[in-house]
Amino acid sequence: MKRLCDWMEKAMYVAGMAAVAIFFTCTVVQVCSRMFGFQASFTEEVANTALAWCCFIGAAPMVRSNEHFKFTAFTEKMKGKVFFIDQMACLVLVFLFNAIVGYYGILLVKQFSTWRMTSVPVSKGWCWLCVPLFGITAAVFTLENIVEYIKNPQSRQVVNAVEEAMKEADV
């Protein structure tokens, strides 16, 4: 499972970096078109789509490395079984959320598959494909995290980001 997740993470990074490059390029072309007075109407739709891909595709690897949004105020005070149960409950909730996003993302892509972008002859289904890709890959990453946590409960330690930054600054 680790090898599959490693491969998926690399693919997500490559897709995310490509989306950032497309977004940046379209934004530059859009600015230049306004400055120099030439028509580039496609850049707005492509840039918006690329931004959505950046956000969704970039979020999945964050789920794998446990760098997604989280509250640690209560978790920092927990120890032992309470901490284990809390972390397991969080992992299960994240898995359920990602599975729901994956399922409804597939429905979203199906719904928009017959729609077309106004300035580019591309199906809007391709534009929204990032949603189920995020949901499915993040769910797989969360399953990997659950298995790892069951095998090694010490793998999920709560780290105070401010204290970590201060330690790194002293080094």
PyMOL commands that place a pseudoatom at each C-alpha (Angstrom):
pseudoatom trace, name=CA, resn=MET, resi=1, chain=A, elem=C, hetatm=0, pos=[0.000, 0.000, 0.000]
pseudoatom trace, name=CA, resn=LYS, resi=2, chain=A, elem=C, hetatm=0, pos=[2.883, 2.351, 0.757]
pseudoatom trace, name=CA, resn=ARG, resi=3, chain=A, elem=C, hetatm=0, pos=[4.276, 1.992, -2.771]
pseudoatom trace, name=CA, resn=LEU, resi=4, chain=A, elem=C, hetatm=0, pos=[0.864, 2.806, -4.277]
pseudoatom trace, name=CA, resn=CYS, resi=5, chain=A, elem=C, hetatm=0, pos=[0.479, 5.834, -2.004]
pseudoatom trace, name=CA, resn=ASP, resi=6, chain=A, elem=C, hetatm=0, pos=[4.009, 7.029, -2.829]
pseudoatom trace, name=CA, resn=TRP, resi=7, chain=A, elem=C, hetatm=0, pos=[3.213, 6.810, -6.543]
pseudoatom trace, name=CA, resn=MET, resi=8, chain=A, elem=C, hetatm=0, pos=[-0.132, 8.605, -6.100]
pseudoatom trace, name=CA, resn=GLU, resi=9, chain=A, elem=C, hetatm=0, pos=[1.505, 11.350, -4.052]
pseudoatom trace, name=CA, resn=LYS, resi=10, chain=A, elem=C, hetatm=0, pos=[4.140, 11.956, -6.732]
pseudoatom trace, name=CA, resn=ALA, resi=11, chain=A, elem=C, hetatm=0, pos=[1.440, 12.051, -9.411]
pseudoatom trace, name=CA, resn=MET, resi=12, chain=A, elem=C, hetatm=0, pos=[-0.548, 14.546, -7.344]
pseudoatom trace, name=CA, resn=TYR, resi=13, chain=A, elem=C, hetatm=0, pos=[2.509, 16.776, -6.929]
pseudoatom trace, name=CA, resn=VAL, resi=14, chain=A, elem=C, hetatm=0, pos=[3.226, 16.685, -10.671]
pseudoatom trace, name=CA, resn=ALA, resi=15, chain=A, elem=C, hetatm=0, pos=[-0.408, 17.476, -11.522]
pseudoatom trace, name=CA, resn=GLY, resi=16, chain=A, elem=C, hetatm=0, pos=[-0.485, 20.237, -8.910]
pseudoatom trace, name=CA, resn=MET, resi=17, chain=A, elem=C, hetatm=0, pos=[2.718, 21.818, -10.201]
pseudoatom trace, name=CA, resn=ALA, resi=18, chain=A, elem=C, hetatm=0, pos=[1.404, 21.657, -13.767]
pseudoatom trace, name=CA, resn=ALA, resi=19, chain=A, elem=C, hetatm=0, pos=[-1.806, 23.353, -12.622]
pseudoatom trace, name=CA, resn=VAL, resi=20, chain=A, elem=C, hetatm=0, pos=[0.192, 26.105, -10.889]
pseudoatom trace, name=CA, resn=ALA, resi=21, chain=A, elem=C, hetatm=0, pos=[2.239, 26.641, -14.063]
pseudoatom trace, name=CA, resn=ILE, resi=22, chain=A, elem=C, hetatm=0, pos=[-0.915, 26.822, -16.197]
pseudoatom trace, name=CA, resn=PHE, resi=23, chain=A, elem=C, hetatm=0, pos=[-2.551, 29.201, -13.729]
pseudoatom trace, name=CA, resn=PHE, resi=24, chain=A, elem=C, hetatm=0, pos=[0.498, 31.472, -13.649]
pseudoatom trace, name=CA, resn=THR, resi=25, chain=A, elem=C, hetatm=0, pos=[0.899, 31.445, -17.442]
pseudoatom trace, name=CA, resn=CYS, resi=26, chain=A, elem=C, hetatm=0, pos=[-2.784, 32.215, -18.050]
pseudoatom trace, name=CA, resn=THR, resi=27, chain=A, elem=C, hetatm=0, pos=[-2.704, 35.032, -15.519]
pseudoatom trace, name=CA, resn=VAL, resi=28, chain=A, elem=C, hetatm=0, pos=[0.368, 36.589, -17.168]
pseudoatom trace, name=CA, resn=VAL, resi=29, chain=A, elem=C, hetatm=0, pos=[-1.222, 36.282, -20.623]
pseudoatom trace, name=CA, resn=GLN, resi=30, chain=A, elem=C, hetatm=0, pos=[-4.427, 37.822, -19.279]
pseudoatom trace, name=CA, resn=VAL, resi=31, chain=A, elem=C, hetatm=0, pos=[-2.568, 40.791, -17.805]
pseudoatom trace, name=CA, resn=CYS, resi=32, chain=A, elem=C, hetatm=0, pos=[-0.562, 41.246, -21.013]
pseudoatom trace, name=CA, resn=SER, resi=33, chain=A, elem=C, hetatm=0, pos=[-3.715, 41.061, -23.136]
pseudoatom trace, name=CA, resn=ARG, resi=34, chain=A, elem=C, hetatm=0, pos=[-5.223, 43.907, -21.165]
pseudoatom trace, name=CA, resn=MET, resi=35, chain=A, elem=C, hetatm=0, pos=[-2.051, 45.987, -21.308]
pseudoatom trace, name=CA, resn=PHE, resi=36, chain=A, elem=C, hetatm=0, pos=[-1.437, 45.497, -25.037]
pseudoatom trace, name=CA, resn=GLY, resi=37, chain=A, elem=C, hetatm=0, pos=[-5.051, 45.284, -26.170]
pseudoatom trace, name=CA, resn=PHE, resi=38, chain=A, elem=C, hetatm=0, pos=[-5.267, 41.810, -27.708]
pseudoatom trace, name=CA, resn=GLN, resi=39, chain=A, elem=C, hetatm=0, pos=[-8.016, 39.264, -27.170]
pseudoatom trace, name=CA, resn=ALA, resi=40, chain=A, elem=C, hetatm=0, pos=[-7.330, 36.328, -24.774]
pseudoatom trace, name=CA, resn=SER, resi=41, chain=A, elem=C, hetatm=0, pos=[-10.753, 35.474, -23.391]
pseudoatom trace, name=CA, resn=PHE, resi=42, chain=A, elem=C, hetatm=0, pos=[-9.909, 31.812, -22.814]
pseudoatom trace, name=CA, resn=THR, resi=43, chain=A, elem=C, hetatm=0, pos=[-7.330, 32.609, -20.137]
pseudoatom trace, name=CA, resn=GLU, resi=44, chain=A, elem=C, hetatm=0, pos=[-9.872, 33.457, -17.445]
pseudoatom trace, name=CA, resn=GLU, resi=45, chain=A, elem=C, hetatm=0, pos=[-11.687, 30.108, -17.669]
pseudoatom trace, name=CA, resn=VAL, resi=46, chain=A, elem=C, hetatm=0, pos=[-8.473, 28.135, -17.935]
pseudoatom trace, name=CA, resn=ALA, resi=47, chain=A, elem=C, hetatm=0, pos=[-6.915, 30.022, -15.004]
pseudoatom trace, name=CA, resn=ASN, resi=48, chain=A, elem=C, hetatm=0, pos=[-9.998, 29.431, -12.830]
pseudoatom trace, name=CA, resn=THR, resi=49, chain=A, elem=C, hetatm=0, pos=[-9.949, 25.725, -13.665]
pseudoatom trace, name=CA, resn=ALA, resi=50, chain=A, elem=C, hetatm=0, pos=[-6.208, 25.499, -12.995]
pseudoatom trace, name=CA, resn=LEU, resi=51, chain=A, elem=C, hetatm=0, pos=[-6.689, 27.211, -9.620]
pseudoatom trace, name=CA, resn=ALA, resi=52, chain=A, elem=C, hetatm=0, pos=[-9.344, 24.656, -8.644]
pseudoatom trace, name=CA, resn=TRP, resi=53, chain=A, elem=C, hetatm=0, pos=[-6.973, 21.859, -9.668]
pseudoatom trace, name=CA, resn=CYS, resi=54, chain=A, elem=C, hetatm=0, pos=[-4.161, 23.461, -7.608]
pseudoatom trace, name=CA, resn=CYS, resi=55, chain=A, elem=C, hetatm=0, pos=[-6.316, 23.564, -4.502]
pseudoatom trace, name=CA, resn=PHE, resi=56, chain=A, elem=C, hetatm=0, pos=[-7.862, 20.106, -4.711]
pseudoatom trace, name=CA, resn=ILE, resi=57, chain=A, elem=C, hetatm=0, pos=[-4.859, 18.234, -6.053]
pseudoatom trace, name=CA, resn=GLY, resi=58, chain=A, elem=C, hetatm=0, pos=[-2.517, 19.957, -3.604]
pseudoatom trace, name=CA, resn=ALA, resi=59, chain=A, elem=C, hetatm=0, pos=[-4.739, 19.130, -0.630]
pseudoatom trace, name=CA, resn=ALA, resi=60, chain=A, elem=C, hetatm=0, pos=[-4.550, 15.336, -0.984]
pseudoatom trace, name=CA, resn=PRO, resi=61, chain=A, elem=C, hetatm=0, pos=[-0.821, 15.022, -0.148]
pseudoatom trace, name=CA, resn=MET, resi=62, chain=A, elem=C, hetatm=0, pos=[-1.418, 17.286, 2.848]
pseudoatom trace, name=CA, resn=VAL, resi=63, chain=A, elem=C, hetatm=0, pos=[-3.919, 14.745, 4.152]
pseudoatom trace, name=CA, resn=ARG, resi=64, chain=A, elem=C, hetatm=0, pos=[-1.281, 12.024, 3.822]
pseudoatom trace, name=CA, resn=SER, resi=65, chain=A, elem=C, hetatm=0, pos=[1.328, 13.976, 5.776]
pseudoatom trace, name=CA, resn=ASN, resi=66, chain=A, elem=C, hetatm=0, pos=[-1.219, 15.147, 8.367]
pseudoatom trace, name=CA, resn=GLU, resi=67, chain=A, elem=C, hetatm=0, pos=[-0.681, 18.791, 7.443]
pseudoatom trace, name=CA, resn=HIS, resi=68, chain=A, elem=C, hetatm=0, pos=[-4.302, 19.567, 6.717]
pseudoatom trace, name=CA, resn=PHE, resi=69, chain=A, elem=C, hetatm=0, pos=[-6.436, 21.856, 8.860]
pseudoatom trace, name=CA, resn=LYS, resi=70, chain=A, elem=C, hetatm=0, pos=[-6.686, 20.715, 12.469]
pseudoatom trace, name=CA, resn=PHE, resi=71, chain=A, elem=C, hetatm=0, pos=[-7.324, 21.935, 16.007]
pseudoatom trace, name=CA, resn=THR, resi=72, chain=A, elem=C, hetatm=0, pos=[-4.745, 20.890, 18.571]
pseudoatom trace, name=CA, resn=ALA, resi=73, chain=A, elem=C, hetatm=0, pos=[-5.753, 22.892, 21.647]
pseudoatom trace, name=CA, resn=PHE, resi=74, chain=A, elem=C, hetatm=0, pos=[-7.560, 19.939, 23.243]
pseudoatom trace, name=CA, resn=THR, resi=75, chain=A, elem=C, hetatm=0, pos=[-5.446, 17.202, 21.704]
pseudoatom trace, name=CA, resn=GLU, resi=76, chain=A, elem=C, hetatm=0, pos=[-2.229, 18.578, 23.226]
pseudoatom trace, name=CA, resn=LYS, resi=77, chain=A, elem=C, hetatm=0, pos=[-3.630, 17.866, 26.689]
pseudoatom trace, name=CA, resn=MET, resi=78, chain=A, elem=C, hetatm=0, pos=[-4.665, 14.265, 25.954]
pseudoatom trace, name=CA, resn=LYS, resi=79, chain=A, elem=C, hetatm=0, pos=[-2.608, 11.225, 26.858]
pseudoatom trace, name=CA, resn=GLY, resi=80, chain=A, elem=C, hetatm=0, pos=[-2.855, 7.438, 26.513]
pseudoatom trace, name=CA, resn=LYS, resi=81, chain=A, elem=C, hetatm=0, pos=[-6.109, 5.810, 25.442]
pseudoatom trace, name=CA, resn=VAL, resi=82, chain=A, elem=C, hetatm=0, pos=[-8.001, 9.094, 25.248]
pseudoatom trace, name=CA, resn=PHE, resi=83, chain=A, elem=C, hetatm=0, pos=[-5.408, 10.422, 22.784]
pseudoatom trace, name=CA, resn=PHE, resi=84, chain=A, elem=C, hetatm=0, pos=[-5.550, 7.179, 20.768]
pseudoatom trace, name=CA, resn=ILE, resi=85, chain=A, elem=C, hetatm=0, pos=[-9.357, 7.279, 20.582]
pseudoatom trace, name=CA, resn=ASP, resi=86, chain=A, elem=C, hetatm=0, pos=[-9.353, 10.976, 19.684]
pseudoatom trace, name=CA, resn=GLN, resi=87, chain=A, elem=C, hetatm=0, pos=[-6.853, 10.497, 16.876]
pseudoatom trace, name=CA, resn=MET, resi=88, chain=A, elem=C, hetatm=0, pos=[-8.619, 7.401, 15.559]
pseudoatom trace, name=CA, resn=ALA, resi=89, chain=A, elem=C, hetatm=0, pos=[-11.957, 9.248, 15.571]
pseudoatom trace, name=CA, resn=CYS, resi=90, chain=A, elem=C, hetatm=0, pos=[-10.353, 12.130, 13.668]
pseudoatom trace, name=CA, resn=LEU, resi=91, chain=A, elem=C, hetatm=0, pos=[-8.883, 9.751, 11.099]
pseudoatom trace, name=CA, resn=VAL, resi=92, chain=A, elem=C, hetatm=0, pos=[-12.216, 8.001, 10.605]
pseudoatom trace, name=CA, resn=LEU, resi=93, chain=A, elem=C, hetatm=0, pos=[-14.012, 11.344, 10.190]
pseudoatom trace, name=CA, resn=VAL, resi=94, chain=A, elem=C, hetatm=0, pos=[-11.421, 12.524, 7.670]
pseudoatom trace, name=CA, resn=PHE, resi=95, chain=A, elem=C, hetatm=0, pos=[-11.806, 9.234, 5.788]
pseudoatom trace, name=CA, resn=LEU, resi=96, chain=A, elem=C, hetatm=0, pos=[-15.605, 9.543, 5.717]
pseudoatom trace, name=CA, resn=PHE, resi=97, chain=A, elem=C, hetatm=0, pos=[-15.388, 13.160, 4.540]
pseudoatom trace, name=CA, resn=ASN, resi=98, chain=A, elem=C, hetatm=0, pos=[-12.975, 12.249, 1.756]
pseudoatom trace, name=CA, resn=ALA, resi=99, chain=A, elem=C, hetatm=0, pos=[-15.071, 9.263, 0.666]
pseudoatom trace, name=CA, resn=ILE, resi=100, chain=A, elem=C, hetatm=0, pos=[-18.155, 11.504, 0.491]
pseudoatom trace, name=CA, resn=VAL, resi=101, chain=A, elem=C, hetatm=0, pos=[-16.241, 14.108, -1.522]
pseudoatom trace, name=CA, resn=GLY, resi=102, chain=A, elem=C, hetatm=0, pos=[-15.052, 11.357, -3.872]
pseudoatom trace, name=CA, resn=TYR, resi=103, chain=A, elem=C, hetatm=0, pos=[-18.567, 9.967, -4.364]
pseudoatom trace, name=CA, resn=TYR, resi=104, chain=A, elem=C, hetatm=0, pos=[-20.266, 13.312, -4.916]
pseudoatom trace, name=CA, resn=GLY, resi=105, chain=A, elem=C, hetatm=0, pos=[-17.308, 14.457, -7.027]
pseudoatom trace, name=CA, resn=ILE, resi=106, chain=A, elem=C, hetatm=0, pos=[-18.004, 11.586, -9.418]
pseudoatom trace, name=CA, resn=LEU, resi=107, chain=A, elem=C, hetatm=0, pos=[-21.652, 12.693, -9.600]
pseudoatom trace, name=CA, resn=LEU, resi=108, chain=A, elem=C, hetatm=0, pos=[-20.495, 16.276, -10.220]
pseudoatom trace, name=CA, resn=VAL, resi=109, chain=A, elem=C, hetatm=0, pos=[-18.259, 15.200, -13.103]
pseudoatom trace, name=CA, resn=LYS, resi=110, chain=A, elem=C, hetatm=0, pos=[-21.111, 13.164, -14.614]
pseudoatom trace, name=CA, resn=GLN, resi=111, chain=A, elem=C, hetatm=0, pos=[-23.472, 16.135, -14.333]
pseudoatom trace, name=CA, resn=PHE, resi=112, chain=A, elem=C, hetatm=0, pos=[-21.078, 18.541, -16.031]
pseudoatom trace, name=CA, resn=SER, resi=113, chain=A, elem=C, hetatm=0, pos=[-19.711, 16.115, -18.628]
pseudoatom trace, name=CA, resn=THR, resi=114, chain=A, elem=C, hetatm=0, pos=[-22.115, 17.399, -21.299]
pseudoatom trace, name=CA, resn=TRP, resi=115, chain=A, elem=C, hetatm=0, pos=[-21.480, 21.074, -20.539]
pseudoatom trace, name=CA, resn=ARG, resi=116, chain=A, elem=C, hetatm=0, pos=[-18.832, 22.982, -22.474]
pseudoatom trace, name=CA, resn=MET, resi=117, chain=A, elem=C, hetatm=0, pos=[-16.567, 25.837, -21.495]
pseudoatom trace, name=CA, resn=THR, resi=118, chain=A, elem=C, hetatm=0, pos=[-17.564, 29.029, -23.312]
pseudoatom trace, name=CA, resn=SER, resi=119, chain=A, elem=C, hetatm=0, pos=[-14.182, 29.950, -24.770]
pseudoatom trace, name=CA, resn=VAL, resi=120, chain=A, elem=C, hetatm=0, pos=[-12.456, 26.551, -25.072]
pseudoatom trace, name=CA, resn=PRO, resi=121, chain=A, elem=C, hetatm=0, pos=[-14.005, 23.418, -26.657]
pseudoatom trace, name=CA, resn=VAL, resi=122, chain=A, elem=C, hetatm=0, pos=[-13.520, 21.310, -23.524]
pseudoatom trace, name=CA, resn=SER, resi=123, chain=A, elem=C, hetatm=0, pos=[-16.081, 19.540, -21.368]
pseudoatom trace, name=CA, resn=LYS, resi=124, chain=A, elem=C, hetatm=0, pos=[-16.632, 21.047, -17.928]
pseudoatom trace, name=CA, resn=GLY, resi=125, chain=A, elem=C, hetatm=0, pos=[-16.463, 17.476, -16.625]
pseudoatom trace, name=CA, resn=TRP, resi=126, chain=A, elem=C, hetatm=0, pos=[-12.687, 17.658, -17.088]
pseudoatom trace, name=CA, resn=CYS, resi=127, chain=A, elem=C, hetatm=0, pos=[-12.657, 20.883, -15.102]
pseudoatom trace, name=CA, resn=TRP, resi=128, chain=A, elem=C, hetatm=0, pos=[-14.331, 19.219, -12.110]
pseudoatom trace, name=CA, resn=LEU, resi=129, chain=A, elem=C, hetatm=0, pos=[-12.392, 15.952, -12.300]
pseudoatom trace, name=CA, resn=CYS, resi=130, chain=A, elem=C, hetatm=0, pos=[-10.078, 17.297, -9.593]
pseudoatom trace, name=CA, resn=VAL, resi=131, chain=A, elem=C, hetatm=0, pos=[-12.850, 16.915, -6.974]
pseudoatom trace, name=CA, resn=PRO, resi=132, chain=A, elem=C, hetatm=0, pos=[-13.263, 13.110, -7.161]
pseudoatom trace, name=CA, resn=LEU, resi=133, chain=A, elem=C, hetatm=0, pos=[-9.501, 12.705, -7.661]
pseudoatom trace, name=CA, resn=PHE, resi=134, chain=A, elem=C, hetatm=0, pos=[-8.954, 14.567, -4.415]
pseudoatom trace, name=CA, resn=GLY, resi=135, chain=A, elem=C, hetatm=0, pos=[-11.635, 12.628, -2.554]
pseudoatom trace, name=CA, resn=ILE, resi=136, chain=A, elem=C, hetatm=0, pos=[-10.482, 9.196, -3.686]
pseudoatom trace, name=CA, resn=THR, resi=137, chain=A, elem=C, hetatm=0, pos=[-6.755, 9.774, -3.215]
pseudoatom trace, name=CA, resn=ALA, resi=138, chain=A, elem=C, hetatm=0, pos=[-7.243, 11.514, 0.132]
pseudoatom trace, name=CA, resn=ALA, resi=139, chain=A, elem=C, hetatm=0, pos=[-9.415, 8.582, 1.278]
pseudoatom trace, name=CA, resn=VAL, resi=140, chain=A, elem=C, hetatm=0, pos=[-6.675, 6.138, 0.268]
pseudoatom trace, name=CA, resn=PHE, resi=141, chain=A, elem=C, hetatm=0, pos=[-4.080, 8.272, 2.060]
pseudoatom trace, name=CA, resn=THR, resi=142, chain=A, elem=C, hetatm=0, pos=[-6.283, 8.352, 5.156]
pseudoatom trace, name=CA, resn=LEU, resi=143, chain=A, elem=C, hetatm=0, pos=[-6.638, 4.565, 5.075]
pseudoatom trace, name=CA, resn=GLU, resi=144, chain=A, elem=C, hetatm=0, pos=[-2.849, 4.355, 4.958]
pseudoatom trace, name=CA, resn=ASN, resi=145, chain=A, elem=C, hetatm=0, pos=[-2.689, 6.704, 7.975]
pseudoatom trace, name=CA, resn=ILE, resi=146, chain=A, elem=C, hetatm=0, pos=[-5.222, 4.584, 9.886]
pseudoatom trace, name=CA, resn=VAL, resi=147, chain=A, elem=C, hetatm=0, pos=[-3.254, 1.380, 9.250]
pseudoatom trace, name=CA, resn=GLU, resi=148, chain=A, elem=C, hetatm=0, pos=[0.002, 3.103, 10.253]
pseudoatom trace, name=CA, resn=TYR, resi=149, chain=A, elem=C, hetatm=0, pos=[-1.585, 4.517, 13.409]
pseudoatom trace, name=CA, resn=ILE, resi=150, chain=A, elem=C, hetatm=0, pos=[-2.947, 1.139, 14.457]
pseudoatom trace, name=CA, resn=LYS, resi=151, chain=A, elem=C, hetatm=0, pos=[0.484, -0.444, 13.886]
pseudoatom trace, name=CA, resn=ASN, resi=152, chain=A, elem=C, hetatm=0, pos=[2.356, 2.393, 15.588]
pseudoatom trace, name=CA, resn=PRO, resi=153, chain=A, elem=C, hetatm=0, pos=[0.310, 4.730, 17.814]
pseudoatom trace, name=CA, resn=GLN, resi=154, chain=A, elem=C, hetatm=0, pos=[3.433, 6.851, 18.381]
pseudoatom trace, name=CA, resn=SER, resi=155, chain=A, elem=C, hetatm=0, pos=[3.341, 7.889, 14.710]
pseudoatom trace, name=CA, resn=ARG, resi=156, chain=A, elem=C, hetatm=0, pos=[0.809, 10.658, 15.441]
pseudoatom trace, name=CA, resn=GLN, resi=157, chain=A, elem=C, hetatm=0, pos=[2.272, 13.117, 17.871]
pseudoatom trace, name=CA, resn=VAL, resi=158, chain=A, elem=C, hetatm=0, pos=[0.826, 16.584, 18.332]
pseudoatom trace, name=CA, resn=VAL, resi=159, chain=A, elem=C, hetatm=0, pos=[3.514, 19.158, 17.667]
pseudoatom trace, name=CA, resn=ASN, resi=160, chain=A, elem=C, hetatm=0, pos=[3.185, 22.786, 18.640]
pseudoatom trace, name=CA, resn=ALA, resi=161, chain=A, elem=C, hetatm=0, pos=[4.061, 24.627, 15.441]
pseudoatom trace, name=CA, resn=VAL, resi=162, chain=A, elem=C, hetatm=0, pos=[5.238, 27.750, 17.280]
pseudoatom trace, name=CA, resn=GLU, resi=163, chain=A, elem=C, hetatm=0, pos=[7.622, 25.755, 19.499]
pseudoatom trace, name=CA, resn=GLU, resi=164, chain=A, elem=C, hetatm=0, pos=[8.908, 23.825, 16.447]
pseudoatom trace, name=CA, resn=ALA, resi=165, chain=A, elem=C, hetatm=0, pos=[9.595, 27.076, 14.593]
pseudoatom trace, name=CA, resn=MET, resi=166, chain=A, elem=C, hetatm=0, pos=[11.438, 28.476, 17.590]
pseudoatom trace, name=CA, resn=LYS, resi=167, chain=A, elem=C, hetatm=0, pos=[13.603, 25.345, 17.858]
pseudoatom trace, name=CA, resn=GLU, resi=168, chain=A, elem=C, hetatm=0, pos=[14.439, 25.505, 14.149]
pseudoatom trace, name=CA, resn=ALA, resi=169, chain=A, elem=C, hetatm=0, pos=[15.295, 29.202, 14.427]
pseudoatom trace, name=CA, resn=ASP, resi=170, chain=A, elem=C, hetatm=0, pos=[17.778, 28.471, 17.232]
pseudoatom trace, name=CA, resn=VAL, resi=171, chain=A, elem=C, hetatm=0, pos=[19.551, 25.833, 15.155]
for i in range(1, 171): cmd.bond("trace and resi %d" % i, "trace and resi %d" % (i + 1))
show_as sticks, trace
zoom trace
